[in-house]
Amino acid sequence: MKKIYILSLLLFSLLLSAGEGKRENLALKGLISATSGLQADVVIDGNRKHLYWDGGVTAGKWTLEVDLGQVCLIDTVKLFFWWGDTRYYKYFMTVSADRKIFMEIADGRKNTTPPTANGLTFTFSPVKARYIRLHILSCRENGRYGHVREIEVYGKE
Amino acid sequence: MKKTYLYILASLLLTPFLHGEKGEFVANKNIYPFFAGPPPLNGKYFLNPVNIKKGDNRYSKIITEDMTKGVVNTFHVPLLENTPPVYNRLMVREIKIMDDAGNDITAKGVLSAKAENATLRYPERVTDKDLSAQSCSYTYPPQRGKDQKGWYDFSFTVPVKISSVRISSGRPRVEEGDEYINLASKYAIYAEKGSGWELIDGTETDSNTNPEVVIQFAPVRTKKLRIAINGQTSPGKVSMKHISKLKIPENDPFFIGIRGANVYKSFTDVIMDKSGYEAWKKAHPGFLGFPVEEWDNAYRTLLRAKDLAGMLQKSGVSSKNADRIAAKIVKPSTRKEALAGLKLIHDGLTGLHFGDKSKMIFLDCALAFNHYAMEWGCGYVFIETTSAGYQRHQPQMYFVRGASRQYGIPWGWYIAVGMNGKKGYTDPDYIGTWSMNAAGGSGGISPSLNKRDRYLAWLSGAEMVRNEVWPWTYCMDKDKDGIYELSPHGEVMKEWYDFIRKNPDRGVSYAPVALGLPFEHGVSPIQGGKVFGYFPCNAGDIMTEGVLRAIVPWMMHKIKEKPQEWAHCGSPYGDIYDVILPETPSGPVKAEVLKNYRAFFMNGEHSPSEALVRRFVQYVKEGGTLIINTRQLGKYFADSFLGASLTGNTLPVVGEIFSPDGKKLFALPAKYEFDEIRLSGAEVLLKDSSGNILACSNDVGKGRVILTTPCMLVHKNAEKTSFPYTAWKKFPFINWILDNLVKDLVPVSIDLPEIQYGLNILEEGILLYLFNNEGVHKTGSTAEKLDEKESRTVTIGLKKLQADTVMELRSGKKLKVDKESNSFKITIGPGDVAVIRIPVKDLK
């Protein structure tokens, strides 16, 4: 039974990612805010390769929050860190409908893999959410920078 | 008549005493320079800044080294007081409408809203009495650097008398921050009138900076009110907000780097707090200036961009400024236009630096813009050397040293340690946390090249060496105890710095020859190629590159011949050249500058103005030697000055080349043409097999004019020569000139042509530096290997100099001068440097 459940989940994930190219990126219709940095708005401009948000050297708190404007039923988040060398980021992501109760959708707290141009895809059972938060814990082990090129959110309005 | 006769007679009698010996090329060979030694920058000793945070225990060993004592902090601040976001949106959190009795009547109106070319989301939120950012009305998609227009209309069932409107717009840039973005900076309020709208007096603005603004006006009776949001952009403010917050240690010199103040942003609209800046500057005498990094590379990129709009977008430039760049800078049709574009960029950059040109520090890398920055008023320049192989470092120095002397402005050397290779551009990273660390300590240039750059910087008169990739390149934790030791590059820095402290008198870097280039030269000293990286080369450009390649043979070809790390390269011609631009917008080069050069060798296309010709005539009369080609004469030189006149015929050079007495000098590897001349006082220096005159010499006053006639000294099809990496046929006329200059102006002889050399003149002696550039093997990802078999034993002839012993200063060894040959020998290892002090008492 457990196997069937896992297989179903896998199939569901595959279907989602296969159809993603045609699905609407809800983040493009939303807003974004950050705890630091100057130009968080480039993270939801639909461009995975160009400008990136630089959280700057702050006191260990780099959080980006995408606000979809209204509660949506979302199932996939794609994350594109800055890529281009050997640096890697430790992070986790949460979502919330009311900005009070958050649910974790991605755990990269132990990540040591440098990001690539393909980004990271997180799929999950559809959940009602308006706010998607990315918490960056470090660049490499203790580096105090956070760099993100793009966040995309997929689901239904 | 009698006076004239006596003058001619006296001239004839005195001529042999006024000029050099017969057969010599340069009229005045006096070695002693006129240039004063470089003054200390900012009253400090030669600077070698490395940033070490006080109290950082990792540096506890390193800070005991002298080389880390010259503290120069570099602080970085944002360009604008409030940096505009990349994208603009219409974003309103709340609107409140009050009647003339002070009642909130917003809820009585029926709201409709629209935005131009965008979707306006959640307009109803502007009346929900929630001021939070999560309850705003906004547009999508956002506009890049442009205003987003839109409006909110309120319709009332009966006419109401309205006297004020409150607009809450934008949202904090960051959580818990007090800086707002996407503010309604431009708005206006209208009342319905007939079938249209009438602006309510006093409600229009284009400079709102307040997220909560109450607009009051004389009461207006209307059934419909429009709140038009016309934009979110406003001129950026270059203020002292960020600079005044810096904690600057007293007495230490420092730079301030302004993030984003680059070529791409040079058309940004700004307003400056100039008086605040001037007051701050007065209180901070240690302020060295604002580095403006690699403006040459950025400008070249602009000119060459295939997808300019895309490139500017990538660089975060607003579409408004991108349009300005496209209109004013891109696709110049002439070199003058290209330079005019660069001047616009420069002026724009000045606006981003409080209008203080004197504190702008321009850094050149691929192109030589040093003279331009100085002509336009900068206070300091750097050259940046990097990589090996396809980049040659010495010509960069010739350009900047010349510019420095022409304008009396100091210069520095920025050593970038990266190198291109199979793994891309790598830096040496012995610590392991630098971003370009793919090759670790084996990345980047060799320690040997780092050493040669450092010694050349010091000896050629730089005031400062800046060290890129500190501490990764220079420090390493050898024993893994958390405390840094010196890496191989760090050891190089230490040895060099200890040397310059131990031998502080570097005298004056000896450059008796000026290479005179046209003002719009656009040369890339590191590799030649297209002018401004954009225009195809003409014959004059080929001549200039031919001269540079003769002095510093092109390493790209040498790599094929001999695979090793090239960036410096020896030749018989030495590092004795300054690049001077004789004709500038501010006038001809000053006589006080010209007099420092024994020979002025015109390179490239020129058509000298009357004023410059007068200056050259004065220069020659006072002892200078002007070397000029028939194609560079323009229309103002008198035949009597040249001792020759053009017949107007251009003819093929015939056969081989001979001295006046018929001695064969050289053959030509390609077809040349020359401008025929008729002599009227000059003496022949070169002729071809048919006796055609290819160079002549005319003595004027204490000096001499050498007129060459082969067209631009390059062969007939030289303009078709591909650039910059293909091999060239040599240009023997150029080598002939350089041979003669070296013979007359270098007071020593060096028997090995592959040895790089230069001289510094001391009060009582000469410093002679010798670089053996051979035998260094290094790629972007492999460690340095030195081939001891490539050591060189060099014999240095002292010509007319007299000394019993000389001393190599790095080793402290005395070397005996062989009396019979008046020479001495020294062995220099692969990639190594010798600095020899030759004591001479009667130089003056």
HADDOCK unambig.tbl for C-alpha pairs under 7 A between the chains (distance, minus, plus):
assign (segid A and resid 29 and name CA) (segid B and resid 140 and name CA) 5.85 0.50 0.50
assign (segid A and resid 29 and name CA) (segid B and resid 141 and name CA) 6.87 0.50 0.50
assign (segid A and resid 33 and name CA) (segid B and resid 174 and name CA) 6.20 0.50 0.50
assign (segid A and resid 34 and name CA) (segid B and resid 174 and name CA) 5.09 0.50 0.50
assign (segid A and resid 34 and name CA) (segid B and resid 175 and name CA) 6.14 0.50 0.50
assign (segid A and resid 35 and name CA) (segid B and resid 174 and name CA) 4.98 0.50 0.50
assign (segid A and resid 35 and name CA) (segid B and resid 175 and name CA) 4.94 0.50 0.50
assign (segid A and resid 36 and name CA) (segid B and resid 174 and name CA) 5.49 0.50 0.50
assign (segid A and resid 38 and name CA) (segid B and resid 85 and name CA) 6.96 0.50 0.50
assign (segid A and resid 39 and name CA) (segid B and resid 85 and name CA) 5.49 0.50 0.50
assign (segid A and resid 39 and name CA) (segid B and resid 86 and name CA) 6.32 0.50 0.50
assign (segid A and resid 41 and name CA) (segid B and resid 86 and name CA) 6.97 0.50 0.50
assign (segid A and resid 41 and name CA) (segid B and resid 87 and name CA) 6.65 0.50 0.50
assign (segid A and resid 42 and name CA) (segid B and resid 86 and name CA) 6.98 0.50 0.50
assign (segid A and resid 50 and name CA) (segid B and resid 314 and name CA) 5.16 0.50 0.50
assign (segid A and resid 51 and name CA) (segid B and resid 314 and name CA) 5.78 0.50 0.50
assign (segid A and resid 51 and name CA) (segid B and resid 316 and name CA) 6.87 0.50 0.50
assign (segid A and resid 85 and name CA) (segid B and resid 435 and name CA) 6.29 0.50 0.50
assign (segid A and resid 85 and name CA) (segid B and resid 436 and name CA) 6.90 0.50 0.50
assign (segid A and resid 86 and name CA) (segid B and resid 435 and name CA) 6.86 0.50 0.50
